[in-house]
Structures are given as structure tokens and as C-alpha cells.
């Protein structure tokens, strides 16, 4: 049974390698890529049910027991994220079938897409901090090519900035890993937790923790997000949507994993710093979202706000805050993909991203308009949609930990999110238009299906939150109690 843990990584790798061979056969590539994502989804559902019944599943590659071998660990936290990743990836893939263009399809778009998913899934289930670095690099190398695929001027300009920032962060990541290994003699997550608990998180160890926070903040777009707005607005819509939905979330996952399992002994320093960075991120992101009148810029700044809000729950370091962060993280993956697909469709139809140059689009595309309206409400956390429950728990967690200022900033920026998104809706869809279907730059044929699926998901996640509540509670318990993770990986319970 535990051997299935590796499948979310193996399936996209094998499928991607097969598709490289059949570069010219686009139909076959589409089928294989969609089949692979569906298979990962099915495996994720199965593993979630197994974890619910039997607890955390671990796989020691090569037969070497932890902490000496390479551990793959499927807990409820990681598997929920892999499941949402698979659903979002499938929707972005379906959208790409009708929008990415044959030229990009022939130049390895589908293999690169699956290699990106390989890196994301690997990051979620690895039990080793060095292999977390490796999976980050697999994801990033794929994203380097995807962001520049097509070779437009803006893509090449933004890809240079994107690659440079990630090379710097990867270098700092290696430096942090080297320091950590020199101080503890291990890189296994569970063993690191035991070692640091034994020796204590002194000033030097806390400094290393802050170095990791800087690295993951660069990758998540927490505070150090200057590279993100341009990079996420440059590639085609399907690529931008998968970037917005997944890439920053891997950085968020890394922060949540390391600062609940390893560096949790000095929350007055590390978690307060996370809270301050989250607050600044939310404020600056909200200012950017409100200030711009460009659809791409507004949406990318909303990605930044979401990062800050999720990590506000982590900073509270309470069960309510972590629960809210989990709910909101899953919501954010879905709704960011949805809003980017909607925004890209608007630009595709009208040929412009300036909100003041578009009006009355709902007359020609009512389905598109009302799905955008639902996405806008969900993004702002309006009940009963998916963002509401996470927002409530995060606010409760920040207030419960005494971070009233952080919870207040989260609520204020939520109103700014609503304003920024409704600004698009009121300008783009409301009013009169002289545009006819014949004059449109493109068509919605084949594009509304993935958008509709994501819209239904954000509604279902809000109305049916009770259905996944037990799973989220298990994930929260695993994050708040490191013993559960340690016992599953090492077979010991060091702190009864």
C-alpha cells in the first residue's frame, strides 16, 4: 500500500518522457497528459481515504530506513494539496487544449506541464529537505521554459527577472541546507525535528530558520514579491493560471511544513516575523490591486494578497489559524486558477487588458460574466463561497493569539480585494458595448468547460465544507503535533 505514495511523482514523469518521444502527435500528447492528471487525481483520493483510516503513509526508497534513506511521506496535509493540484492542473490543461496554440504544443508544452506537476507533487510528499530543494528545481526548470515558451518580447524580458530571482533563492536555499546539516547532521524532516528539540533552537539555529524563511518567501512571493506581477502576466493564460494557482503555494507549503515541524520553538521570533511579513505583503498587494486598471496587474497583485493572508493564519500558530490557512490554501489554489482563466478569456475576446477600454461584455457572454461575479465574491471571502470559512478561521486564529493588528489588516485588505475585482466586473461586463461577436478577437468555444468546473468547485467547497472538515482537522492535528509525523517516519515518539 505504501508503494502508492510515489505515484503522484512517477506518473507525470513517465507520461512526460513518453510525450517527448511523440512530439509531433498533438492528439496523443493531449490524451496522455489528461489521462496522467486524472490518474493522479484518482490516486490522491485513494491515498486520502487510506490516511484517514490508517494514518500517515511513508515509503523509504531503496530500502534504507529513515533517517538514512530517502523518505516519501504522504500525510493528510500533503495529499489534500496534491488532490487540489491535480484538479486545478486538469482544468488548466483543458483550457490549454483550445488556447495554447499548435506552435507551443509542438515545442514540448505538455511534457513541460507534467514535469512542473512532478516538481510540485514531489515538494508536497518529500520527507527530506534536500529533496525538497531538488523538487523545487524540477518545478522551476520547467517553469523557466514555460514562461518563455513562444518567445514574445514581454515573455523574454520577464523570464530573465524570474530566472535570476529563483537562481538567487536556490543558492540561498543550498547555503541554508549546508548550515542546517552542519549543525544537526541530518536532512530528514522528522529527524531534524527530533535533533532541534534535543539541542534547542538557540540564536544560531533561529538565524538559520530566518534564512529558510527568506528563501521560501522569495519563492512564495511573501514580501519579496517584486518579480511576481510581471512574471505572472507575461505567459499565455493557461500557463499564467497554473503559475498563480501552484507555484507560490509550494513556497507557502514549505513555510508551513518547516515552521510547524522543525522551527517551532521560538514563535515569538520566527512566527512574529512571518506575521509582520504577511501584513506588509497584504497591504502592498492590496495597494497594487486597487491602483491598477489593467486586468493582468490586478489579478497578479491579488495573488500576492492571498499569500499574505494564508501566512497570517500560520503566524498565529493556533489550531484555528492553521485550520483557516488550510481551508484558504485549497480555496486559493482553485480560485486563482479560475480568476486567471476568466481574465485571460476576457483579454482573448477583446484584445485588450485595459478595463476602461471594455464594457458590456455580459450582453454577449452572460455565462462568462456571472462566473466572473461568483469568482469575485469567492476571492473576497463572501459567504457561502469557498473563501469565507478560511477567512473566518484565520481571523479567529490571529485574534486568539493576540495578533489583532494582523487579523484587522486581513479584513481590511479583503474589502480592497473585493473592490479591485468588482472594478473589473463593473467596467468589463456592465454598461453598453458596440462590440459584436464578429468583431471579437477570439471565441469561447472549449474555454467555458474548465472555467465552469472551477466555478462549481469554489461553490461546492464553500457549501460542502462540512464534507472535508474531518480531513482538514486531521491535517491540522498533524501540523500542530509534530509527534504524529515523527512517529510515522522514524517509528519513535520522542516527546510523549
Helices and strands as residue ranges (DSSP letters): G 2-6, H 7-21, H 26-54, E 57-61, E 70-74, H 76-97, H 102-106, H 109-125, H 129-148, H 153-184, H 189-199, H 203-220, H 228-234, H 237-242, I 243-247, H 248-261, H 270-291, H 295-316, H 319-350, G 355-357, G 361-363, H 366-379, H 386-400, H 404-428, G 437-439, H 448-463, H 465-480, H 482-490
